[in-house]
């Protein structure tokens, strides 16, 4: 059961990370179009955290494969 949870958690983290990255790109673009530097910064932060969460999820799945 623990192995299944690690794979499931990894997949969930990757999906959430990809979503946050996309959301950040949209915020960054919207901020650029409107001149809202705060929204752009928030978008860049969302992108960075999304990429980190996606990488963590990939790591969880690799660890599950190794076990």
C-alpha positions, 0 to 999 in steps of 0.5 A: 500500500505504501508503494501505491501511495508514493506513486499516487502522491507523485502523480498528484504532485506533478499534476498540481505542479503543472497546473500551477506553472500554467496558472503562473504563465497566465498571470505573468502574461496578464500582468505584462499586458496590463502593466501590473508588475505585482501580478507578473511577480505573482505569476513568476512565483507560481511558475517557480513553485509549480516547477518545483512541485512537478520535479518533486512528484517526478522524484517520488515516482522514480523512488517508487520505481526503485523500490 
